[in-house]
Amino acid sequence: MKVSKNMIVTDTVPGPGWNFDSILAELTGERWTASHGGLKYKLSGRKEKIRRYINFLIFPFRLFLHRNEIDNLIALQQYYGIFYAFYCLLFHVKKKNYCMVMTFIYNRRKGAAGALQYRFIKKIINSKYLDCIVVYSEYEKKYYEKLFGVPAGKLLSCRLGLEDLTGGIKRKKTEPYILSAGRSNRDYEFLFRALRGHPYEVKIVCDSIDRKTEENFTVYKNTYYEDFFQMIAECFCVVIALKDKRISSGQLVILQAKQFAKPVIVTESRAVEEYIKDGVDGFIIRKSEGELVEKICMLSEDPILYRRMCEASRKSYENSFSLYALGEQIVNCLKKTGRLYDENTR
């Protein structure tokens, strides 16, 4: 593990185009070091999943042991930051550094296990050892503030940003298939009902679907990185059906689609309104089977509209959702909290 004054920790090994540490160094004038948990992205196997859960405990503990060497810690894997703060709280150590958690997502489970998890998360995020939690929509921020009783200013919202993943992907001719992907808060049963027998082939990338290929649907598992990006590059459009519109999800796939200049059709959610301009670079629809089919037909029957949306989608990514744009927002968050440049607090 590389330890430095300013650290960014990730779950898996970052891709070749990921340079968030360099971006923060440029924007802050200080050196940042990236360290990762060494996990593989392919986590469908039972052994890999168990290894990941174990790593949620071990990797943060290693950070805890080196806490006196760290001034600023940004955890891109939320549980690295949460369990780091847990160890600080457990051992009642003197607060030594600033800890920020990015990409915070919480889905409350049912039963006793869910109640215990809620109490644990609430205790940690309200502790002094976790300074800032970044979420990717203003709605999420307000939702979690109310859910966990978090004081104002501890939760900050910004728009998600990604490195450009299009380099090295062969741009083949657009194929007449619809792509859907992701597992968090997805409603694939809605897609099956709405698009069964549709003239377009539908490809779904998700490890958690038990369904087999049927009619015009094909389900792909263990499809990651270049293989998945190639599918985005070749598809006609991307469709995301969300199960619960109160839960923020889908932003990652939306931005991946935008990078490859693909229109996105997504069912309504307060969070996605910050990522899609309805009628400009995609459509935000009610969870209506008829409305979904209608929007797909509009794109397929109007080449001018389709081309305009493709261009707007890529432009939206370049202007607002790049990794550099995310870095600028994170630096602003650090400035708002008064930690990054305040030598008296170190």
Phi, psi and omega in degrees: 000129174277128179241133179213176181298319180241117186236145170239126181243134181238165181283305183251171178293123180298152178289169184297334181269001182277120181221039184298325178297319178292323179296314179295324178297317179296318185282333183255342183076012179238157181279135176237140180242133177262136176226149184229161181283354176078015182275156175275152179289329181282101186245026183282334180286150182297318181297319180294322180294317178297318179299323180294316180296321177296321181294331176300334180267317188284311185299314177298328179293324176295321175297318179302319180294335180256017188300331181288346179265354186248131174264313183231128181236122176246118182258107177283337168265114190301324184286339173295316179288320181295314181284334172298313178296325179298316180294322177298319180289320182299318184263003176052046181278162176291136180293125186246335189214176179260131182235123178243134175251128176250157178062047178284125177225132179224123174243115185290128178273162180271162174079191183295321180297321179293321179294321179293318178298317180300314180297321179296309181298317180299317180298317184289313185287344175265001179280163180288344185279344176249109190274325187210139177237122182258127175240166190252030169195152179292327178296316177303316182303310181293322181296312182287328176301316180287319184295318185254000181064039183280133180295151180302137177098342180278326175263127179235145180248144172210172179268138180298145176226148181228152170293155181287117185262004188278342181295133178086352178269126182289127180271092177274173179297140179300129180261152182279060174229152179261136181247137172226145185206164178105161181235335184286122174059032181266147177241080182285338176298325177297318179296317179300318180292317187284325190246006177298128181081004179292147181300335178274143171285143179243124178247128182242127178252105181196127182283342188265001179276130179271345182296150174261171179300134180211143179045241182265016179251140173229126180258129181247133175240159180054044179243110188226166172045238189302321180296318179290317180296326177297322178294321177295317182299331185263344187286165178280314177200170180245134179239131178234119177253120183260141183282312183237114184287352177277340183264132180281125178192165177095349184297322182298312180293324177302314182289327176296321177294318179300321180301323182266016175059047178247136174294147180240132173249120184227141177288151191301142177197141181297329182288320185288345178298339178274356184240339180236131171264107186304124180086354181254298179244010179170190179230137170253119187238160168292159179282074182237125180300318180295320181291324178296311179298320180300314182292322177297318178297320179301315181292321184283332184265349181236091183298331179291315177299316181298313181296319179297318179292322177300313180295318180294326181296312179294319180297322179298318177298311184299321185277330191230343191232023177284167177294327178294319178297322176295318178301318178298320179292321181293320177297320176297323176297317180296323178291320180298323180281350176073020184263316194300319186248008183266095183295336183288342181266359184269000000 
